Amino acid sequence: MTYCLGMLLDAGLIMIADTRTNAGVDDISSYRKLHCLADASDRCIFAASAGNLSTTQTAVGLLREGVPSGADESLLRTISEPTSMFRAAQLVGEALQIANETVGKALASIKISGSASLLLGGRIGDGKPALFLIYPAGNFIECKPDVPFFQIGETKYGRPILDRTLHPTTTLAEAMKIGFLSFDSSIRSNLAVARPLDLMVMPSAPGSRVLTRRIEEDDPYFDDLSARWGDLLADATASIPDPPFMAGLNGH
């Protein structure tokens, strides 16, 4: 499995994905889960994938080489063609639906889960960055300010800090820190999530440079953040008064 996070803020878009994949406890590998689908003068589009690796690779391959049209299978459409991120999400949904219906069904016949889902983020033209959650059936929803993030994969351990601290007005630097803490919690509690992490940062202003980076297993900043967070949690726990009904028990 894996963990992928997208955060859509007033200041821009951040996407982070780990690289852990496994087919059992004795077959653990690393594969990139954050894919650059388009990097051109008029568009910059990324997708983060969770679920069956062969299904997601099929969907990404279709988007790069061409998604067949329902009316004419010889007519191929690529991610370079949509005129808006909404149209791009529709095309990505079609590609994922095809992948889930072909690879996914074949795997299901031998009782292997072939399901996959995607986070799609980016911008086309001078539009603001957008973020979509693409479900296995190909349907999707768009990220809105009420909940300025999407997660896929192993989500439960990394969600509490997002619910408590992330807001649309959060700065990109603060959001990256929160995102790292979300991944640190997931890594601590779930063997299916691990570094290296791949990330992208897309500021809201048109023409801004998009930052991409890999956080390796020995990244000094992430190591320091993890250690500091553990110490702060321990200190915060110790500073909270004990429950009054526990007084006088003396540990018995």
N, C-alpha and C positions, 0 to 999 in steps of 0.2 A: 504494500500500500504506500501511501505518500501523504503529504500535507501541502496544500497550496492556499495562498492567501492573496486576496486583492483588496486594496484600500483606495477608495475614491474620495478625495478631499477637495476643498476649495482650492488648495495650492497645487493639486495635481494627482497623479495616479502612481501607486506603488504595487508591484506584483512580486511575490516571493514564492519559490517552490523548492522543496528538498529534492534529493536525488535517490532516495532509498527505494528499492524494489525488491520483492522477494517472492519466491515460489516455495516457501517452506523455510523452516529455521536453518536448514543446511544449504540453502541456495539463495544467498543475499548478494545483490549487486547494486551498482550505481548507474543510473541513466538520467540524462538531462530531461527535466519535465517542464521547463520554461522555454518555449519555442518562439523565435522571431519569425512571424509569417510574412511580414512585409516591412521593408526599410527603404523607402523611396522619398523623393522630394514632396510628394503629395499625401503620403500615408506612412504611419508607423504602427504596426499591429503585432501584439504578442498573445500567445495562448499558453496557459498552464494546464497540465493534464493530470488527472487522477483516475485510477482504475486499471483495467487490463492493458498491459504495455503494447501488445500487438494491435489492439483496437485503436488506441490513441495514435500509434504510429501510422496506421492506415488512414485515419481521419486527417492527420497532418499532411501525409503524402498526397491525398486527394486535393487538399486545399492548395498545395504547391503546384501540382501537375494538372489539375482540372477536375471539377465536380460535374458529372454528367447531368444534362438537363432532362427532366422527366419526359418532355415531349420529344426530344431528339437526343439520344445518347451520344451521338457523334459531336454534339455541341458541348464543349467543355468550358466551364466558368472557373476563374481563379480569383484569389483574394485580391488581386490587383485591380479588379473591376468595380466592386461596389462603390457607390457614391456617398455613402454614409456608414457610420458604425452600426446602425440598426440593420442596414442591408447586409453588412458584413456578418452580423450575428445570424441572420437568416441563412446565409450561405454556409457558415460554420455548422449551424444546426443540421443542415442537409447532409453535410459531409459526415458528421458524427452519427446521424441516423443510418446512413448507408453502412458505415463501419460496424455499428452495433448490430445491424440486420444481417450482415455477411459474416464477419469474423466472430461477432458475439454469439450468433445462433449456432455456428459450427462448434464453438467451444462448449456451448450449453448442451450440445448433443452428447458430449463426453463428460458432462457434469463439472465443467470448469466455468467459473463466472467470467464472462467476456465484457461485462458492462464497463462503461467509461463516461466521464463527464469532463467539462472544460470550463476554465475561466478565460474569457476573451476581453482584452483591454487594448486601448490605443486611441488614436485619433486619425481622422481623414480630413485633409485640407486644413482650414483654420478653425475647425470645430474644437470644442472642449474635449478633453479626454473622457472616454466612456468605459464602463465596465459591465460585462454581462456574465451570467451564469447559464451555461448551456447544459441541459439535462440529457441523459442517454437517449431519450426519444426524439431529441432534436428541438424541443421547445425550449424557450429561454425566458429569463427575466432580467431587467436592467437594474443596476445598483442606484439607489436614491438616498438623499441625505438622512432619511429617518434611521437607516442602518447603513453606515457608509463603508461596509465591507462585505465581501463574500468569502466563504471557505469551501473547499472540497477535500475529500479524502478523510484523513484521521483528524477530525475537527474539534472533538470535545475538550481536550485538555488545553487547547490554545485559545478557546473562546472567552473565558471569564475576564481576562485583562482587556480584551477588545471591548466587551460590553461596558466595562467600568471606566475606561480612559480614552477611547477613541471617539472623536467628534468631527463633524465636517470642517471645523475651523482649526483642527490640529495641524501644526506645521509639518512639512515633509520630514525634517530631521527628527522631530518628536515621534512621528508616526513610524519611522523606520525603527526607532528604539523600541516602541511598543510592539511592532511586528516581530522583532528579534526575541523579545520576551515571550511572545506567544509561541514562537518556535522552540525556545528553550524549555518552556513548560511541556510542550509536546514531546520533545526529545527525551526529557527526564522520565516521562511516564509511559512512553510507547516505543517499543523497539522497532516499529514499522516506520519511524521518522528519524532521519539522521542527516548530518552534514555530509558533503558540501551542500550549500544553499545557493541557488541562483536568484538574482534579483534584477529588477529594472525600475527606474524612477523617471517619470515623465512629468515635468512641470506644466502647469496649466497654460502659461504664456506660449502662443504660437511661435515656432522657430527656436524654442529652447532646446538645448542639448539633452538627449536622453542618456541617462547613466545606466550602464549594465555592469554587473560585478558578480564574482563568485566568492562565497565565504567558505574557505577551506576548513578542514577538520581542526587545524591548529591556528585559526585566525585569532590574533591577540585581542582585538576589540571584543569579539563575541565571547571569548574565554573570560575576559575581565567583566563584561556585563553579566554573565552567568554567575560568577563568583559574588559580585556585588549584590545581585538580586537575592541570592540565597542568604547572604548575611543580613540584608535589610528585612527579609521576611522573618528571619529568626529574631531579630531585634524588635520588630513590630509585634510579633506574637508575645514576646516576653514583657512588653510594655503594657499590654492589655490586662486589666485586673482579672484575677481568677473568678470563676463563678461563685457567688456568695454561699450557695448551698453546699459547696465543697469544703467550707471552713471547718476545721477541727477534725478532719478525717486523718490527717497526718500520713497520707499515702496508703492507708489501709482500706 
